[in-house]
């Protein structure tokens, strides 16, 4: 969208913040990994917004959604707010930046893959630094969980959200175009439906979803 501060842009951003926050509310009942790590699908909405509007919008949605969660339902206080913002930004901003460098299916796949790895690496570092403060445990205890708890959790969380983004991005951007929130694509650049893309999205989503079930002890 040419005017970043247009009424349509702000309305669309507010709507996407509401959707990402609703995604958090609807998944609060999902069992936590190791009793304290919660899966939330909000990053899938945030990264799709980044694909549409750019990495700065992804960063903005990360901040706004995490702040809404902080002032309403969060039980982890400012530390949880910081960790939520870092995780969402680490996933969505690199993915959106790379996609806008190469606006193709390959660019989206590369962006999402880098986003998953970026978030995983970022959260290993920040969990090591911050978790001892807000959980009241020794740093050595956190260090022992990096490879066995935090690494698989963040890979699975990122993989599921990447799969959701692959599955829903095309329907989302099509709906926003029909609503006049996003400019219509030029005819030559209009994406076509791809069974291959759908199959890939389902494989990613199912694979990481099964891995998540393993992490929470269902499988």
Phi, psi and omega in degrees: 000131189293317181262104185297335183252023178290160179300319180295319179297314182295321178295318180293319178298315179299320179296318181291326174298315180298319180294317180294323177292320177298324178298324177294313182299318185287344182248015181294336182277355180293132180303146181271148176281127181058022175084355183213354180258116185260133171275134175224135181274009184300328182295334177295318178292319182296317181290327175295321175298321177295322176297324182281312190250346179116167185296330179294324176292322176299317178296319180297314179294324177301315181291312185293316181295317180295324179292319176300317178297320182298317185273356183241304191237351185289145176244007184254002174066203182300327178297317178296321177300312180300315182294322178296316179296315180299315182295313182295317179294317182297330178277310192275324185293309177299321180298314181293320180298314180292322178296322180286344172282330181216092187276069178224172176299321178297319178298321178294317180295316178297315180300314181293320178298315178295322179299317179298313181293321180297313180296319181298312180295317181299315184285334172298316179295309187286330173294321178298322183280315193262324186307321178302330181286311187271348176257348178067039179239165179288147180298327179298326178293320177294317180302324180291339182266352185302309184279332186264337183239300187292320180297304180295323181299312183289326174297316181292315178302312180295320180296318178297315181292328174295318178297319177297318180297317178298323183285322190254352185299311182298312177298324180294310183293328177294317179295320180292326176294316180296328178278357178081011180277335181234141180297144178294140178288150174295149188304321182287341182256359183292125183290146178255153178296139181228119176296327178297318179295320178296316180297317179299315179300317180293321179297314179298313184295314181293318182297310180287330175296319177294321178297322178296320178299326176294317183296327181267003173085013178282323178252000000 
